[in-house]
C-alpha cells in the first residue's frame, strides 16, 4: 500500500497565517501542469514506491480546486498510465468554499474524485476576514449541501480555533454547525503563528492581536469533549472521525506508509529516506523542462527512523507500540524509551495499555513536546 500527494502551488489570495508554498499569480499554471505531468513519468521510472499499489491520492496545496477539470483529468490519466492505482483508491481534493459550484462538482465526480476536504475554517465573517480567507461565511454554510446535491458522500471539514475574537461560544457554534451537517470527519487546528508569514509580521507590528495559548488549550478541550459526546473517535491529535471514516491518506503518514510527493515543495517518504522537491515554481518548471526532478534527499539512520515512528505514532489514539520498537529497533531501545516515558507517566501525560504508550487527554495538549523529549 502506498499514497501519492500532489501539491498544487496556487491560491486565489494569501491567508495571512499560511506558511505552505503557494503563489497568488496563476501566470505559470499551464507550465506547472506540463512540468507535473513530466514529473509523474520520471518518478515512476525512479520507482521510489518500489512498485507498490497506490491506495490513496491527495490533491493538496495551495488550492487544488483552482485547477480546471481538464487539468485534473490530465494529471489523473498520467497517474493511471504510470502507477498501479487501486480501483477503490481514496482520491481526495482540497477545496475552498468559493470554488465549489455545480459544474466543478460534477466534473470532479466524473474524474473519480470521491472525497472532498473543505476549508471552512469559521462560519463567522469577522473571523474569515481576520484570516484573509477568500470565501464568505455564507459560502461556507452552503458548501456541504451543494456537494451533497451533486452526489458527493465523503467529506472532511477543516476548522481553526484559538484566533483572537473567537469566543468559546462562537467556537462551539462552529463545531455544532458541522455536526448538524452529519459530517463524519473533522480536522481542527490551533492557529499557529509561523515565522515570516504576513500574520507574524502584523503581530510584531502590533497591527493584529497575538494568539492566547490559554484560549487555545481551553478550546481544544471543548472540542475534545463535544466530539466525544457526538460519537467521534479522536484518532489523531487534530483529526476526529466517526468509526470507519478515518482519512486513509493522512493515516498513511502517521502509520509510516510509503508515499510519493509530486509538485513544488512536496515531500516523499519510503521508510529509508525522505526527499522533498524545491519550493519554487519557476525553478521546478525549468528543471522538468530538462527532464530533471529538482529535489533533495536524506537517508534516515535507524535512530531517525525510530524518532519518526515515535513522533507519528504518539499522535494516534492507538499510541506508540513498544512491541514494534522491540522488533524493529531492538530491546535496548524499547527499554530506553520506556524509561524516558516514565516521567510523563508519573505526571499523568502518558499511560501504557497493551504495551503501547498512549497520550492521556491532558497529554494531548503537549503532544509535540512529549514526542521531542522522547527522541533518541
C-alpha positions as CSV (number, residue, x, y, z in Angstrom):
1,X,0.0,0.0,0.0
2,X,1.3,3.5,-0.9
3,X,0.0,7.0,-1.3
4,X,0.6,9.9,-3.7
5,X,0.4,13.5,-2.7
6,X,0.1,16.2,-5.4
7,X,0.9,19.8,-4.4
8,X,-0.9,22.5,-6.4
9,X,1.0,25.7,-5.6
10,X,-1.6,28.3,-6.4
11,X,-4.1,30.3,-4.3
12,X,-6.6,33.0,-5.2
13,X,-5.4,35.1,-2.3
14,X,-3.0,34.6,0.6
15,X,-4.3,33.5,4.0
16,X,-2.2,35.5,6.4
17,X,-1.3,32.6,8.7
18,X,-0.3,30.1,5.9
19,X,3.4,29.1,5.6
20,X,2.8,26.4,2.8
21,X,4.4,27.0,-0.6
22,X,2.0,28.8,-3.0
23,X,1.7,31.7,-5.4
24,X,-1.2,34.0,-5.9
25,X,-0.2,34.5,-9.5
26,X,-1.6,32.0,-12.0
27,X,0.9,33.1,-14.6
28,X,2.8,29.8,-14.6
29,X,-0.2,27.4,-14.1
30,X,-0.1,25.9,-17.6
31,X,3.7,25.4,-17.4
32,X,3.3,23.9,-14.0
33,X,0.8,21.3,-15.2
34,X,3.1,20.3,-18.0
35,X,6.0,20.0,-15.6
36,X,3.9,18.0,-13.2
37,X,2.9,15.5,-15.9
38,X,6.6,15.1,-16.8
39,X,7.5,14.6,-13.1
40,X,4.9,11.8,-12.9
41,X,6.7,9.9,-15.7
42,X,10.2,10.5,-14.2
43,X,9.1,9.5,-10.7
44,X,7.6,6.3,-12.0
45,X,10.9,5.4,-13.6
46,X,12.7,6.1,-10.3
47,X,10.4,3.6,-8.7
48,X,10.5,5.4,-5.3
49,X,7.5,3.4,-4.2
50,X,9.0,0.0,-5.2
51,X,6.1,-0.9,-7.4
52,X,3.5,-0.7,-4.6
53,X,-0.2,-0.3,-5.4
54,X,-1.3,3.2,-4.8
55,X,-4.3,3.2,-2.4
56,X,-4.7,7.0,-1.9
57,X,-4.3,10.1,-4.0
58,X,-4.5,13.5,-2.4
59,X,-4.6,16.9,-4.1
60,X,-3.3,19.5,-1.6
61,X,-1.9,22.9,-1.8
62,X,-2.3,25.7,-2.2
63,X,-5.8,25.5,-3.6
64,X,-6.3,22.4,-5.9
65,X,-9.9,23.5,-6.6
66,X,-8.5,26.3,-8.7
67,X,-7.5,23.8,-11.4
68,X,-9.7,23.3,-14.4
69,X,-11.4,20.0,-14.9
70,X,-9.3,19.2,-17.9
71,X,-6.1,19.9,-16.0
72,X,-7.1,17.5,-13.2
73,X,-8.1,15.0,-15.9
74,X,-4.7,15.0,-17.5
75,X,-3.0,14.6,-14.1
76,X,-5.2,11.6,-13.1
77,X,-4.8,10.0,-16.5
78,X,-1.0,10.3,-16.3
79,X,-1.0,8.7,-12.8
80,X,-3.1,5.8,-14.1
81,X,-0.7,5.3,-17.0
82,X,2.4,5.2,-14.9
83,X,1.4,3.8,-11.5
84,X,-0.7,0.9,-10.3
85,X,-3.8,2.7,-8.9
86,X,-6.2,0.6,-6.8
87,X,-9.7,0.7,-8.3
88,X,-11.0,1.5,-4.8
89,X,-8.4,4.2,-4.2
90,X,-9.4,7.1,-1.9
91,X,-9.0,10.3,-4.1
92,X,-9.2,13.5,-2.1
93,X,-9.3,17.1,-3.4
94,X,-8.9,20.1,-1.1
95,X,-11.5,22.7,-2.0
96,X,-12.3,26.2,-0.8
97,X,-16.0,27.0,-0.5
98,X,-15.8,29.8,-3.1
99,X,-14.6,27.3,-5.7
100,X,-17.4,24.8,-5.1
101,X,-20.1,25.1,-7.8
102,X,-22.2,22.6,-9.8
103,X,-20.1,22.4,-12.9
104,X,-16.9,21.7,-11.0
105,X,-18.6,19.3,-8.6
106,X,-20.0,17.2,-11.5
107,X,-16.6,17.2,-13.2
108,X,-14.7,16.1,-10.1
109,X,-17.1,13.2,-9.6
110,X,-16.8,12.1,-13.2
111,X,-13.0,12.1,-12.8
112,X,-13.2,9.7,-9.9
113,X,-12.6,12.1,-7.1
114,X,-14.5,10.6,-4.2
115,X,-13.7,12.7,-1.2
116,X,-13.6,16.5,-0.6
117,X,-11.5,18.3,2.1
118,X,-13.3,21.6,2.5
119,X,-11.5,24.5,4.2
120,X,-14.4,26.2,6.0
121,X,-12.2,27.4,9.0
122,X,-15.0,29.5,10.5
123,X,-18.7,30.4,10.0
124,X,-18.2,34.0,11.2
125,X,-17.4,36.7,8.6
126,X,-15.2,38.6,11.0
127,X,-13.0,35.6,11.6
128,X,-12.7,34.9,7.9
129,X,-11.7,38.5,7.2
130,X,-9.2,38.4,10.1
131,X,-7.6,35.3,8.5
132,X,-7.9,36.9,5.0
133,X,-9.8,33.9,3.6
134,X,-11.2,34.2,0.1
135,X,-14.6,32.8,0.9
136,X,-17.5,34.3,2.9
137,X,-19.4,32.8,5.8
138,X,-22.5,32.4,3.6
139,X,-20.5,30.4,1.0
140,X,-19.2,28.2,3.9
141,X,-22.7,27.5,5.0
142,X,-23.8,26.4,1.5
143,X,-20.9,24.3,0.5
144,X,-21.9,20.9,2.1
145,X,-25.5,21.0,0.7
146,X,-24.1,21.9,-2.8
147,X,-21.6,19.0,-2.7
148,X,-24.2,16.5,-1.5
149,X,-26.7,17.6,-4.1
150,X,-24.1,16.9,-6.8
151,X,-23.5,13.4,-5.4
152,X,-20.6,13.6,-3.0
153,X,-20.9,11.5,0.1
154,X,-17.5,11.6,1.7
155,X,-16.2,14.9,3.2
156,X,-13.8,16.3,5.8
157,X,-14.2,19.8,7.1
158,X,-11.3,22.0,8.4
159,X,-11.9,24.4,11.3
160,X,-9.4,26.7,13.1
161,X,-9.6,27.6,16.7
162,X,-7.6,29.9,19.0
163,X,-7.9,33.0,16.8
164,X,-8.3,36.4,18.6
165,X,-12.0,37.2,18.6
166,X,-13.1,33.6,18.5
167,X,-15.1,33.2,21.8
168,X,-15.8,29.8,23.3
169,X,-19.5,30.4,22.3
170,X,-18.5,31.0,18.6
171,X,-16.2,28.0,18.7
172,X,-19.0,25.7,19.9
173,X,-21.3,27.2,17.3
174,X,-18.8,26.2,14.5
175,X,-18.4,22.7,15.9
176,X,-22.2,22.2,16.3
177,X,-23.0,23.5,12.8
178,X,-20.6,20.9,11.3
179,X,-22.2,18.2,13.5
180,X,-25.7,19.3,12.2
181,X,-24.5,18.7,8.6
182,X,-23.9,15.0,9.5
183,X,-20.2,15.2,8.6
184,X,-18.2,12.1,9.5
185,X,-14.7,13.6,9.6
186,X,-13.5,16.9,11.1
187,X,-10.0,18.3,11.2
188,X,-9.3,21.1,13.7
189,X,-6.2,23.1,14.1
190,X,-5.0,25.7,16.6
191,X,-3.9,28.8,14.8
192,X,-0.1,28.8,14.7
193,X,1.9,32.0,14.1
194,X,4.6,30.8,11.7
195,X,7.7,32.9,11.1
196,X,7.8,35.0,8.0
197,X,4.1,34.8,7.4
198,X,2.1,38.0,7.0
199,X,0.4,37.3,10.3
200,X,3.7,37.1,12.1
201,X,4.7,40.5,10.7
202,X,1.3,42.0,11.5
203,X,1.6,40.8,15.1
204,X,5.1,42.1,15.5
205,X,3.9,45.5,14.2
206,X,1.1,45.4,16.7
207,X,-1.5,45.6,13.9
208,X,-3.1,42.3,14.9
209,X,-3.5,40.7,18.3
210,X,-1.3,37.7,19.2
211,X,-2.8,34.3,19.9
212,X,-3.6,33.3,23.5
213,X,-2.2,29.9,24.5
214,X,-4.7,29.5,27.3
215,X,-7.6,30.2,25.0
216,X,-6.2,27.6,22.5
217,X,-5.9,24.9,25.2
218,X,-9.4,25.7,26.5
219,X,-10.9,25.5,23.1
220,X,-9.1,22.2,22.3
221,X,-10.6,20.7,25.5
222,X,-14.1,22.0,24.4
223,X,-13.5,20.4,21.0
224,X,-12.5,17.0,22.5
225,X,-15.4,17.0,24.9
226,X,-18.0,17.9,22.3
227,X,-16.9,15.5,19.6
228,X,-16.5,12.6,22.0
229,X,-20.1,13.3,23.1
230,X,-21.1,13.2,19.4
231,X,-19.6,9.7,18.9
232,X,-16.3,10.7,17.2
233,X,-13.0,8.9,17.6
234,X,-10.2,11.3,18.4
235,X,-7.9,9.2,16.3
236,X,-5.2,11.7,15.7
237,X,-4.3,14.9,17.6
238,X,-6.0,17.2,15.0
239,X,-8.4,14.7,13.5
240,X,-11.8,13.3,14.6
241,X,-13.9,10.7,12.7
242,X,-16.9,8.6,13.2
243,X,-15.9,4.9,13.3
244,X,-15.0,3.7,9.8
245,X,-14.5,7.2,8.4
246,X,-10.8,7.9,9.1
247,X,-8.8,9.6,6.4
248,X,-6.9,6.8,4.6
249,X,-4.4,9.1,3.1
250,X,-3.4,11.1,6.2
251,X,-3.5,7.9,8.3
252,X,-0.8,6.6,6.0
253,X,1.5,9.5,7.0
254,X,1.0,8.7,10.7
255,X,1.4,4.9,10.3
256,X,4.6,5.1,8.3
257,X,3.1,4.0,5.0
258,X,5.2,5.0,2.0
259,X,4.1,8.0,-0.1
260,X,5.4,10.0,-3.0
261,X,5.0,13.7,-3.2
262,X,4.7,15.5,-6.6
263,X,4.9,19.2,-7.4
264,X,6.9,22.1,-5.9
265,X,7.7,21.6,-2.1
266,X,6.1,18.2,-2.0
267,X,7.7,15.6,0.4
268,X,8.1,11.9,0.0
269,X,8.9,9.0,2.4
270,X,9.7,5.3,1.7
271,X,10.8,4.1,5.1
272,X,14.5,4.5,4.5
273,X,14.6,8.1,3.1
274,X,12.9,11.4,2.9
275,X,13.0,13.6,-0.2
276,X,11.5,17.0,-1.0
277,X,11.1,19.0,-4.2
278,X,12.3,22.6,-4.5
279,X,9.8,25.1,-3.2
280,X,10.0,27.4,-6.2
281,X,7.6,27.2,-9.1
282,X,9.9,28.7,-11.8
283,X,12.8,26.6,-10.8
284,X,10.6,23.5,-10.6
285,X,9.3,24.1,-14.2
286,X,12.8,24.9,-15.6
287,X,14.2,21.7,-14.1
288,X,11.5,19.5,-15.5
289,X,11.9,21.0,-19.0
290,X,15.4,19.5,-18.7
291,X,13.9,16.1,-17.6
292,X,15.3,16.6,-14.1
293,X,13.4,16.5,-10.8
294,X,14.7,19.2,-8.5
295,X,14.8,17.5,-5.2
296,X,16.9,16.9,-2.1
297,X,17.1,13.6,-0.2
298,X,18.0,12.5,3.2
299,X,18.8,8.8,4.1
300,X,17.5,8.1,7.5
301,X,19.6,6.5,10.2
302,X,18.0,3.8,12.4
303,X,17.6,6.4,15.2
304,X,16.0,8.9,12.8
305,X,13.6,6.2,11.7
306,X,12.7,5.4,15.3
307,X,12.2,9.1,16.1
308,X,9.9,9.3,13.0
309,X,7.9,6.5,14.4
310,X,7.7,8.0,17.9
311,X,6.6,11.4,16.5
312,X,3.8,10.0,14.3
313,X,2.5,7.1,16.4
314,X,2.1,9.2,19.5
315,X,-0.3,11.4,17.7
316,X,-2.6,8.4,17.1
317,X,-5.2,7.1,19.6
318,X,-3.6,3.7,19.4
319,X,-0.2,5.2,20.5
320,X,3.4,4.0,20.2
321,X,3.9,0.2,20.2
322,X,6.8,-0.9,22.4
323,X,6.5,-4.4,20.8
324,X,7.1,-2.9,17.3
325,X,10.1,-0.9,18.6
326,X,11.5,-4.0,20.2
327,X,11.1,-6.0,17.0
328,X,12.3,-3.3,14.6
329,X,15.0,-1.4,16.6
330,X,16.0,-3.8,19.4
331,X,15.0,-4.5,23.0
332,X,17.5,-1.9,24.4
333,X,15.8,0.9,22.5
334,X,12.3,-0.1,23.7
335,X,13.6,-0.3,27.3
336,X,15.3,3.2,27.0
337,X,12.0,4.6,25.6
338,X,10.0,3.1,28.4
339,X,12.4,4.6,31.0
340,X,12.2,8.0,29.3
341,X,8.4,7.8,29.3
342,X,8.2,7.1,33.0
343,X,8.4,10.8,33.9
344,X,5.3,11.5,31.7
345,X,3.5,8.6,33.2
346,X,4.1,9.9,36.7
347,X,2.7,13.3,35.7
348,X,-0.4,11.8,34.1
349,X,0.5,12.8,30.5
350,X,1.2,9.2,29.2
351,X,-0.3,5.9,30.0
352,X,0.6,2.3,29.0
353,X,-2.1,0.0,27.6
354,X,-1.5,-3.3,25.7
355,X,2.2,-2.4,25.6
356,X,1.5,0.9,23.8
357,X,2.5,4.3,25.1
358,X,-0.7,6.5,24.7
359,X,-1.2,10.2,25.4
360,X,-3.8,10.9,28.0
361,X,-6.4,13.6,27.4
362,X,-4.2,16.1,29.2
363,X,-1.1,14.8,27.4
364,X,-2.6,15.6,24.0
365,X,-2.2,19.3,25.0
366,X,1.6,18.7,25.0
367,X,2.0,16.1,22.2
368,X,4.8,17.7,20.3
369,X,6.9,18.5,23.4
370,X,6.5,15.0,24.8
371,X,7.5,13.4,21.5
372,X,10.6,15.5,21.2
373,X,11.6,14.7,24.7
374,X,11.4,11.0,23.9
375,X,13.6,11.3,20.8
376,X,16.9,9.4,20.6
